[in-house]
Amino acid sequence: MSVAASTLDYLKHHQLKITTAESCTAGKIITLLSQVDGGGACIESGYVVYSPQAKQRLLNVRAYTIETFNLTSCEVAREMVHGALHDSPANVAVATTGLLGPDALDGIPPGTVCFAWAFRIGQVVSVFSRKEHFSGSREQVQLAASVHALQWLPHFHQRAVAGERG
């Protein structure tokens, strides 16, 4: 079973709907989910926000956060995930922002991706984030990051249910 199929089973079992805020993965997370039969039942929406202006306009990422921490940062990913949940009835959001390469930018090596996962449980929103590094071509990094985002969703959801935040 693919990671997308097992994540969808998890979402269905826990009555979760997902929205995404994708920069470097460019919609691949939603694409992977939508390629599984019945995937649409758990997908609410997906934002593809490549430019800093799109992140600010559509997801309310603050210019201060981008200027202070860089586009490839957990701080930006966390604001993206909050923005995705803001106008959505979804109760799960995943965000990605990173550098696919081939060159480093602002001292950040290619293949660096920052993730955030958010879960709305009642009135509480729990957010988790992490930075990872992937090797390979642009396409390989995109796919690896998308799979990583889906793979870790159940883990962080269980932590959110337990009342943790991170």
Secondary structure, 3 states (H helix, E strand, C coil): CCHHHHHHHHHHHCCCCEEEEECCCCCHHHHHHHCCCCHHHHEEEEEECCCHHHHHHHHCCCHHHHHHHCCCCHHHHHHHHHHHHHCCCCCEEEEEEEECCCCCECCECCCEEEEEEEEEECCEEEEEEEEEECCCCHHHHHHHHHHHHHHHHHHHHHHHHCCCCC
